[in-house]
């Protein structure tokens, strides 16, 4: 599929970039939901009826009673009053309803564009795939929430959290790529196989880094070492292989995850610096080039600030800024990768 920009596509392009912005907000709301411990406050999955919050005092008490049955309430938030519960309920409710709004924003204009014949046949199947990805993302989210709705687990599984997060970023990548195909003509691209391979490596490592970012959030692993540039005074901290197995350590041991997350950040700086230097004389890449270097440096800076201020709990503002810039870096590198797509002869 090689779609070029036309006047008729302008409304579709605006629609798609609006979707990109809404997905970014949704991921940030997910971050707030996680860091405020709000993700388990709604214990039921009601795709339609769940759009409304409890409408009276009795309904609120019922929702609160259901929350009080799970381990998180019993062992961490046993002191919660109904007012406290309403606060965490709000974030999870907003997160779910923003997802519903995204569905409406994508679906209603899609039908309108079909009726008005603004969308040609080459666009229909990619949009169907987009809706499937969106539906799967909602399903993954509920599977994640279910992992914490019991008396044993105090939080959702960080593995499922990472799956939910990466699925959201995959949706963001897909919509952005689709929008770029419609908004950027071939004259903006350049044949650069070496740079394309290098940006592909950056994207691959960045995806792994973002997975580890989700592990960091899910396990509150920033609290394992609130020092920089050392990790609790070490370059390689002790206790990294204390879980009884390599895979267990790299997926469940907070200090190991912390070490890997930092190491991947340094590796990304090096790779993006190399890409930056190699793309110096390519006019089509100058915007992406500057944005990539600035974004990765800002991302590392915010990561350092988050770690240094993570003494008792993770600082919400720094953590959200770190997550936001991480998404920005992903989008910049997707843009850079797109600009080196092979040109049709």
HUTA-V651938 format. One record per backbone hydrogen bond with DSSP energy under -0.5 kcal/mol. CO is the residue of the C=O (numbers start at 1). NH is the residue of the N-H. If there is no record, write none. Layout:
co->(CO & CO)
nh->(NH & NH)
This chain:
co->(6 & 7 & 9 & 10 & 11 & 12 & 13 & 14 & 15 & 16 & 17 & 18 & 19 & 20 & 21 & 22 & 23 & 24 & 25 & 26 & 27 & 28 & 29 & 30 & 31 & 32 & 33 & 33 & 34 & 38 & 41 & 44 & 46 & 48 & 49 & 56 & 57 & 58 & 59 & 60 & 61 & 62 & 63 & 64 & 66 & 67 & 70 & 71 & 72 & 72 & 77 & 81 & 82 & 83 & 84 & 85 & 86 & 87 & 88 & 89 & 90 & 91 & 92 & 93 & 94 & 95 & 96 & 97 & 98 & 99 & 100 & 101 & 102 & 103 & 104 & 105 & 106 & 107 & 108 & 109 & 110 & 111 & 112 & 113 & 113 & 114 & 118 & 120 & 120 & 121 & 121 & 123 & 124 & 125 & 126 & 127 & 128 & 129 & 130 & 131 & 132 & 133 & 134 & 135 & 136 & 137 & 138 & 139 & 140 & 141 & 142 & 143 & 144 & 145 & 146 & 148 & 150 & 153 & 157 & 158 & 159 & 160 & 161 & 162 & 163 & 164 & 165 & 166 & 167 & 168 & 169 & 170 & 171 & 172 & 173 & 174 & 175 & 176 & 177 & 178 & 179 & 180 & 183 & 185 & 186 & 190 & 192 & 193 & 194 & 195 & 196 & 197 & 198 & 199 & 200 & 201 & 202 & 203 & 204 & 205 & 206 & 207 & 208 & 209 & 210 & 211 & 212 & 213 & 214 & 215 & 216 & 216 & 216 & 217 & 220 & 221 & 222 & 230 & 231 & 234 & 235 & 237 & 239 & 245 & 246 & 247 & 248 & 248 & 249 & 252 & 253 & 254 & 255 & 256 & 257 & 258 & 259 & 260 & 261 & 262 & 263 & 264 & 265 & 266 & 267 & 268 & 269 & 270 & 271 & 272 & 273 & 274 & 275 & 277 & 279 & 281 & 282 & 283 & 285 & 286 & 287 & 288 & 289 & 290 & 291 & 292 & 293 & 294 & 295 & 296 & 297 & 298 & 299 & 300 & 301 & 302 & 303 & 304 & 305 & 307 & 309 & 315 & 316 & 317 & 318 & 319 & 320 & 321 & 322 & 323 & 324 & 325 & 326 & 327 & 328 & 329 & 330 & 331 & 332 & 333 & 334 & 335 & 336 & 337 & 338 & 339)
nh->(9 & 10 & 13 & 14 & 15 & 16 & 17 & 18 & 19 & 20 & 21 & 22 & 23 & 24 & 25 & 26 & 27 & 28 & 29 & 30 & 31 & 32 & 33 & 34 & 35 & 36 & 38 & 39 & 37 & 41 & 43 & 46 & 50 & 51 & 52 & 60 & 61 & 62 & 63 & 64 & 65 & 66 & 67 & 68 & 69 & 70 & 74 & 75 & 76 & 77 & 80 & 85 & 86 & 87 & 88 & 89 & 90 & 91 & 92 & 93 & 94 & 95 & 96 & 97 & 98 & 99 & 100 & 101 & 102 & 103 & 104 & 105 & 106 & 107 & 108 & 109 & 110 & 111 & 112 & 113 & 114 & 115 & 116 & 118 & 119 & 117 & 120 & 123 & 124 & 124 & 125 & 127 & 128 & 129 & 130 & 131 & 132 & 133 & 134 & 135 & 136 & 137 & 138 & 139 & 140 & 141 & 142 & 143 & 144 & 145 & 146 & 147 & 147 & 148 & 149 & 150 & 71 & 72 & 161 & 162 & 163 & 164 & 165 & 166 & 167 & 168 & 169 & 170 & 171 & 172 & 173 & 174 & 175 & 176 & 177 & 178 & 179 & 180 & 181 & 182 & 183 & 184 & 185 & 188 & 189 & 192 & 196 & 197 & 198 & 199 & 200 & 201 & 202 & 203 & 204 & 205 & 206 & 207 & 208 & 209 & 210 & 211 & 212 & 213 & 214 & 215 & 216 & 217 & 218 & 219 & 220 & 221 & 222 & 220 & 223 & 224 & 225 & 232 & 234 & 231 & 237 & 240 & 242 & 249 & 250 & 251 & 252 & 253 & 253 & 254 & 257 & 258 & 259 & 260 & 261 & 262 & 263 & 264 & 265 & 266 & 267 & 268 & 269 & 270 & 271 & 272 & 273 & 274 & 275 & 276 & 277 & 278 & 279 & 280 & 282 & 283 & 285 & 286 & 289 & 290 & 291 & 292 & 293 & 294 & 295 & 296 & 297 & 298 & 299 & 300 & 301 & 302 & 303 & 304 & 305 & 306 & 307 & 308 & 309 & 310 & 311 & 319 & 320 & 321 & 322 & 323 & 324 & 325 & 326 & 327 & 328 & 329 & 330 & 331 & 332 & 333 & 334 & 335 & 336 & 337 & 338 & 339 & 340 & 340 & 341 & 190)
